[in-house]
Amino acid sequence: MQPTTHMGMNRTGAQMSPVDTEAMERYAETMGPDSGIDDMNVPGEAQPAAEMRAQYIDQGEQVGSVPLPGTMKGAVSTTMDKLTGNRPEVLIDKLGERLAFERTGTRLYEMMLAKCREIDTSAVDPDVLGRLSHFRDEEAEHFAMVDEAMRSIGADPTAMTPCADVSAVASMGVLQVIADPRTNLPQCLNALLMAEMTDNAGWELLIKLAAETGHTEMAEKFRQALVQEEEHMATIKQWLERCVITEAA
């Protein structure tokens, strides 16, 4: 594999301009911080910013809502859950989140496949494209599984729930890293590993939530997905380690 990390004319560090660095430090000491974090000790210059943030937080609305049941099946399922003391909207919200994440995961692997077709992956695995295609297909299967689970309780999988919305925003950075034509294989693998670690934690929580709310069959199906996701994470982690160590040694 060709080296992907090299030294060049990078002028972003303070060591490249000691004189300007001293001037910047003097300015920072004179002006103080421009944002207040600790309400008990907010510098005078930062007080207006801190107060403005607090005002926005106090007046801010929630990120969307879980839709009311749009079918008779959904109304009955929701009513039955509420009669047992559960709040089905929490499960629906997290199902929506998982659905959004699996859709993004499928796209991530599609983009990773496109990049790996054009770059040298010889140091990673002789069947990188085959493994990535397999993982992409499993992500799509997981999407279909969550879609079916939502329909089984009368929820609408086409609705954007609050957690789905937040998940989509949080995933944008990973998508941008892999889509960037300048990023190399280790950088893309690192971004993909971040997504897989989040994905695994999401499935673990969803399984516990489904089981605790009496949806044992749903939880069992999700455990099968988690086993596959654990394989994705372990493989990507192994590839990343192999890439970095091979280049460094």
Secondary structure, DSSP 8 states (H G I E B T S, - for coil): ------------SGGG-HHHHHHHHHHHHHH--SS---TTS--GGGHHHHHHHHHHHHH---S-------SHHHHHHHHHHHHTT--HHHHHHHHHHHHHHHHHHHHHHHHHHHHHTTS--TTT-TTHHHHHHHHHHHHHHHHHHHHHHHHHTT--TTS--HHHHHHHHHHHHHHHHHH-TT--HHHHHHHHHHHHHHHHHHHHHHHHHHHHTT-HHHHHHHHHHHHHHHHHHHHHHHHHHHHHHHHH-
